[in-house]
Amino acid sequence: MPLKPSLELLPPGRSAHAAQRLAMLLMGASGFASLAYQIVWTQQCAVWLGHETAAVLAVVAAFFGGLALGAWALGPRVARSAQPARWYVACELTIAAWSVALALLMAPLGGWLVTLAGTQPDPAWQWATAFMGTFVLLLPATVAMGATLPAMERVVGYLRADGHSIAMLYASNTVGAVLGVLAAAFWLVPELGLVRTTLLCAALNAVCAAGAWGLRFDGSNRGEPLVPTGHGGRLVMLLALTGLLGIGYEVLVVRVLSQVAENTVYTFAMLLAVYLAGTAIGAAVYQRWLAGTQAPDRLRNQLLCALAASSLLATCALWGVQELQARVREALQGGMAAAIAAEAAMALAAFALPTLVMGALFSHLTTQARSAGVPFGRALAFNTLGAAAAPLLFGVLLAPAIGPKFALLMVAAGYLVLALPDFWKSPLVWGPAVATMALMVWAPSLAFVDVPEGGHVVSYRDGAMAAVSVVEDAQGAMRLRIDNRQQEGSSNSLLADARQALLPLLLHPAPRRALFLGLGTGVTSASATAEPGLEVDVVELLPEVIAASDSFTRALTGGVPHPRLHVMVADARRFVRASQAHYDVVVSDNFHPARSGSGALYTVEHFQAVRERLAEGGLFCQWLPLHQLDLQTLRAIVQSFVTVYPGGWAMLATNSLDTPTIGLVGRADARRFDASQVHARVASARWPQPPAAFGLSDEFAVLGSFIAGPESLARFADGSRANTDDRPVVAYGAPRITYAPDSLPRDRLVELLQELVITPAGLLGTDADAVMQKRMAAYWAARTRYIDIGRGIRPSGDVRRMLMQVQDPLLSVLRISPDFRPAYDPLLQMATALGQSDAPAASVLLKELQRLQPSRPEAAQALSELN
């Protein structure tokens, strides 16, 4: 039997309660630092390893694996040590030292891992590279983290003689972790950046080490070594399996809620914080009210059954989270705080009850295990090892294969199976078992797809990272949704999508190889194949998006893959860094900047990596969704872009007021544009459809899309902090307008155009033809007037009503610039349609169009047909 510790060996003036409070404070601070590190390291690793499923889950598994190894390897040594306080101090100092080292080593070693993995690694090789690389890179720190809780448990082990257990230390550590998650997401990383946050946490580890000297009870609780019993083996297996099921439940719930929540860095921080808070409260409840209240085995089985029942109830709550979110936002009257509160409410509905029982069950199992002769470090190692396997099993294998609903019900069934050997006759088992079977048969799937009235779901695919669907409305318009959001385009935006490829291509004199980062509907990259002889590489993160894109590109490709179009499943950023190829044109999709991971595609480092992939005379175009961006975040992206491309330009994909898309254009040689060269490119285009079909009929339509030159962009971004790998200002700033839109996209577009300046001499050079410069200036003035007019137009299917609104304003635009086809073409179409009911009015309009632009035959031809 272990020797009973002597409280007389406490340091002079130190009471047991004071020592306990200090120990809990230290564990809280240590937990704070550990979870802040996890957030920092996960973001840093994703920057280098990519956001593919294999890489993301490998980082999580490597983190948990290091914790498990630390608890397994060091836990028994700590348990046998006569000086556990020194072990704790050494662990905290190791974490601090290695974290500081990682701040310097992460970038070069991460770059080496990118090269080692390659551009298109086999999934097994990518998993192995990401896991082993991250595992080794983080190992000294994670091993030390895994040993801190066992070390502190030994330091204050004498408190067990006074009726205390590990539960309160675990609860304190977890509460600190909750605070670390929230502080890192809402304050530290946005204000300090990743490296400075790391240094602050390292300082906190050092403070913990210093504070531990106040708990020097070396030798005060030395006793005979624990002798494991046969019962201990079953308990450690229970710890491993409950760790597997607990993290599996978390992974699955996050997958389901991602279809409802906004999926920003704040979303995932809130979900993790609520999950951790629940386990901390559960541990505290166990210590306060459950420890020692009844037979340990009976209490264990009761907790397993309670966990099965609570996870079933929480799973049922998931069908109502969309309504819950709407009600909370409405009750709090909108705003960013209300939106985040609504996500917290969803997290509480999904996590509160199950995690409460998880914390109590973990505390009870570790207490039971110690009584059976299993050191706490060994128990913790098994639990963490099970947790490390959960993302792969539930996230990669089960969720895509059987869907989140059945996978969540399997979690509940798993808890019941663990209670069955000793508890199979209890109604606590059979009640949840019957409920589980009923839900499997009759409950709908946990798929959230908003279908408009009269519409239907064309396709739906559950992937390891997201749910991808194609939805068609009553008018036949299809939309591509990722996690139930239309962020990747629709069949109504095919013209705009095509222009995002064709505009950059027309700006290059002779493109032979192009790279598209992001596939979306596939229309943009498929449109690029219209350029004869152009080899097109496309990189897309989600394989489900590639499958869904066929619904949109079938009209262009006939359902047959184009021989010059090469679509690859890979993380765009990692591909650019790993590739050695060079491209004449690189086009980056307008990724939603607020979505987790997208901000890394707008950093200085990524823009620099793209520049290294440009061939001589190459051109890079980064499209930006102004309808999903506030101007403050746009300034940060522009600042990042001009840092790498100081001669960069800005352009509009279309003149859309509802979904304005801005393009930042940089050239490897920083040259200006040649109007005669663009004219030749448009005139010589041998596309299946002429450039005019895309609104690119001449050099004015192409060059007229520009809205700012280098000097104007520099002024616009002046004073804004650049978005970098270390200071991810976009990831933390972009969610503001996503959570609480404070303006309409059209208003932001007008405000942007008022700030930006473009001059013909700046775009074409001072030696450009004077007539061309004058016509170009008139074109831009007409565009400004056109957009301003558009803000007041109310669409109508009645031609007469529309003409009453737009005829005089659009004619005034054409009087500014007869070259401005966006005003000419709709008037021509409406005049032709009006001719069927009011020929005299149509004739008057057609004659005015002919007068304003006599070189165009369309008005004269329509007038001839009318007469």
Secondary structure as GFF3:
##gff-version 3
##sequence-region A 1 867
A	DSSP	three_ten_helix	7	9	.	.	.	ID=ss1
A	DSSP	alpha_helix	16	49	.	.	.	ID=ss2
A	DSSP	alpha_helix	53	80	.	.	.	ID=ss3
A	DSSP	alpha_helix	84	117	.	.	.	ID=ss4
A	DSSP	alpha_helix	123	155	.	.	.	ID=ss5
A	DSSP	three_ten_helix	157	162	.	.	.	ID=ss6
A	DSSP	alpha_helix	166	183	.	.	.	ID=ss7
A	DSSP	pi_helix	184	188	.	.	.	ID=ss8
A	DSSP	alpha_helix	189	212	.	.	.	ID=ss9
A	DSSP	three_ten_helix	213	215	.	.	.	ID=ss10
A	DSSP	alpha_helix	230	257	.	.	.	ID=ss11
A	DSSP	alpha_helix	265	285	.	.	.	ID=ss12
A	DSSP	pi_helix	286	290	.	.	.	ID=ss13
A	DSSP	alpha_helix	296	318	.	.	.	ID=ss14
A	DSSP	alpha_helix	321	331	.	.	.	ID=ss15
A	DSSP	alpha_helix	336	371	.	.	.	ID=ss16
A	DSSP	alpha_helix	376	390	.	.	.	ID=ss17
A	DSSP	pi_helix	391	398	.	.	.	ID=ss18
A	DSSP	alpha_helix	399	423	.	.	.	ID=ss19
A	DSSP	alpha_helix	427	442	.	.	.	ID=ss20
A	DSSP	beta_strand	456	462	.	.	.	ID=ss21
A	DSSP	beta_strand	467	472	.	.	.	ID=ss22
A	DSSP	beta_strand	478	482	.	.	.	ID=ss23
A	DSSP	beta_strand	485	490	.	.	.	ID=ss24
A	DSSP	three_ten_helix	491	493	.	.	.	ID=ss25
A	DSSP	alpha_helix	494	507	.	.	.	ID=ss26
A	DSSP	beta_strand	513	517	.	.	.	ID=ss27
A	DSSP	alpha_helix	523	528	.	.	.	ID=ss28
A	DSSP	beta_strand	535	540	.	.	.	ID=ss29
A	DSSP	alpha_helix	543	548	.	.	.	ID=ss30
A	DSSP	alpha_helix	550	557	.	.	.	ID=ss31
A	DSSP	beta_strand	565	569	.	.	.	ID=ss32
A	DSSP	alpha_helix	572	578	.	.	.	ID=ss33
A	DSSP	beta_strand	583	588	.	.	.	ID=ss34
A	DSSP	three_ten_helix	598	602	.	.	.	ID=ss35
A	DSSP	alpha_helix	604	613	.	.	.	ID=ss36
A	DSSP	beta_strand	614	625	.	.	.	ID=ss37
A	DSSP	three_ten_helix	626	628	.	.	.	ID=ss38
A	DSSP	alpha_helix	631	644	.	.	.	ID=ss39
A	DSSP	beta_strand	649	652	.	.	.	ID=ss40
A	DSSP	beta_strand	661	667	.	.	.	ID=ss41
A	DSSP	alpha_helix	675	684	.	.	.	ID=ss42
A	DSSP	three_ten_helix	691	694	.	.	.	ID=ss43
A	DSSP	alpha_helix	699	703	.	.	.	ID=ss44
A	DSSP	beta_strand	706	708	.	.	.	ID=ss45
A	DSSP	alpha_helix	710	717	.	.	.	ID=ss46
A	DSSP	alpha_helix	729	733	.	.	.	ID=ss47
A	DSSP	alpha_helix	735	739	.	.	.	ID=ss48
A	DSSP	alpha_helix	745	755	.	.	.	ID=ss49
A	DSSP	alpha_helix	760	764	.	.	.	ID=ss50
A	DSSP	alpha_helix	770	790	.	.	.	ID=ss51
A	DSSP	alpha_helix	799	816	.	.	.	ID=ss52
A	DSSP	alpha_helix	821	834	.	.	.	ID=ss53
A	DSSP	alpha_helix	839	852	.	.	.	ID=ss54
A	DSSP	alpha_helix	858	866	.	.	.	ID=ss55
###
